[in-house]
Amino acid sequence: QVQLVESGGGLVQPGGSLRLSCATSTNLFIIRTMGWYRQVPGKQRELVATITPGGSANYADSLKGRFIISRDNAKHTVYLQMNSLKPEDTAVYYCSERRRDDSTYWGQGTQVTVSS
């Protein structure tokens, strides 16, 4: 059974920062990428960023420069550092784990609200 444990969401003012964490119980050898997606009501879930076990990162073009994804393989954890947050970044952020067999697993989601 896959367990993705997310943490770090919350309320932040515009211009502020948050760091999300996602820990997996999966053996890293079978993981292709881990990452983050986000979703707002009425819209499709969209890519934020993903990262391979080797550290190669992929970002949504609109978020490059503000969001940084990283990983600590020893802790089986992926992080998303979100800077210069805007109200339009408000969403539920989901951790994803894509395996080498192309199966994908999701965390329970964590709410990020950017508001003054």
N, C-alpha and C positions, 0 to 999 in steps of 0.2 A: 504494500500500500504506500502510495506516494504521500509525503507530507511536506507541504510548502508553508512555512511559517513566516508571515509578513509582520513588519512592525515599522513604526515611524511616521505614520500619517497624522493629520491633525489640522488645526486652524493656524494660518499664518497671514501676516499682513502683506500687501503688495510690496515687492522688492525684497522680501525676506527669503530665507532658505529653509529647506527641510532635507533630511536624509532618510530614505527608505531602506529597509533591510529585508532580505528574503533568504531563509535558510532551508536547505533541502536535505532530505534523508537519503537521497539517491546516490548510488555509486557514480562518481564523476566520469568513469570510463565509458558509461553508456549515455552520457549527456552530450548533445550536439551544441545547444545554446541554452542559456538562461537569460531572462530579461524581464522587461516591464511593458505592459500595455495599459491604456487608460480608456475609460468609457464614461460618457455623460448620458443622462436619460434621453432616449429618443434617437441616439446616434450609435453607429457601429463602434465596436472596440477598435482602437487604433494603436499602432506601434509607437512606443516611446524609444526604447533602446534594447538591444540584445548584446550578449557577449559570449564568446566561446571559452572553454576551459583554458585555452592558451592565451586568452586576453584580447582577442580581436573583437572590436566593438562596431556596432552598426546603430546609427541614430536616425530618427525621423529628421528630415532636413530642417524642419521649422524649429527644432529644439537644439540643434547643434550650437555649442558655445555656452548654453545655459545649463544643460543637464549633462552630468557625467556618470557613466556606469563603470563599476569596478567590481572585482571579485577577490575573495580570499578563499583559495581552494582548501587550505587547511581547516577552515571553519565551514566549508561547504555553503558559503554565503555570498550573495550578490548584493551590491549596494547601488542606490541611485541617489546621487547628490543633485538636488534641484536648487538652482540659484536664480536670483532676480525674478522671483515668481510673480505671475500675473493672474488676475481674476480668471482669465480663460484657461488657466491650468487646473482649475477646479474640476475634479473628477474622482471616480473610484479608480485606484491604481491596482492592477493585478500583476502578480508575479507569474511568470510562465517558465515552464521547463519543457524543452523539446528534446526528445531522445533521438538517438541514431536511427531508430526504426521509424522515425517521423511521428511517433505518438506525442501528443502534447498534453501537459497537465497544468492546472491553474491553481493559484492560491485563492483564498477566500475574498480577497480585495481589501484595500484600506483607503479610507476617505481622505482626500486632500482638499481643503477648502482655503482659497486665497481671498481674503476679504478684510476690509478695514472696519 
